[in-house]
Structure formats: structure tokens, C-alpha cells
């Protein structure tokens, strides 16, 4: 399946990189982004149902291994598309995506 990133996610990825760059340095920031992109572009694209389904939101949540991040996405099967709608860090409030 193809992956599409919402505008929100594009901004979040930039924030993740900039925070990592400032706090941990270039190497860690780049490694973290590589892990996120690998989880989404390779693993999720090949296995779209690996995330936890949130039926009341009609979204899936995927914990991105070896990072503190969770990606929320929806599957548009007819379009062969996965839309990544948000990415949150472990300490961020995710209630708008976790419950109705």
C-alpha cells in the first residue's frame, strides 16, 4: 500500500527532527527519523493491519519500535492507501486519538 502523510504529520516529523537535533545531536535525530520512516514506509506499507485498531475512531495506532513514538493512521483499502494522520511522543496527550 502507498503511504500518505497529512500536513499535520509533516510538521510533526520536522518538530521531532528539530527536537532530537537540539537535544541529542544530528546522529540521534537522523536515526530516529530513519526508524520512523522505515516503520511506516516499509513495515506498515507491507502489513497495514499491524497497528491496534481503535474502532470508535476508525483509526489504527502503531507503536514505532525503538522510538518513543506512536503513529495513528487510517486505511483506505479501495485506494490502496494508508494515511498517517498523527504522530505522538510517549509523553504527549493522545486522548483526542485514543477515545471518542
C-alpha positions, 0 to 999 in steps of 0.5 A: 500500500502507498503511504500518505502523510497529512500536513499535520504529520509533516510538521510533526516529523520536522518538530521531532527532527528539530527536537532530537537535533537540539537535544541529542545531536544530528546522529540521534535525530537522523536515526530516529527519523530513519526508524520512523520512516522505515516503520511506516514506509516499509513495515506498515506499507507491507502489513497495514493491519499491524497497528491496534485498531481503535474502532470508535475512531476508525483509526489504527495506532502503531507503536514505532519500535525503538522510538518513543513514538506512536503513529495513528493512521487510517486505511483506505483499502479501495485506494490502496492507501494508508494515511498517517494522520498523527504522530505522538511522543510517549509523553504527549496527550493522545486522548483526542486519538485514543477515545471518542 
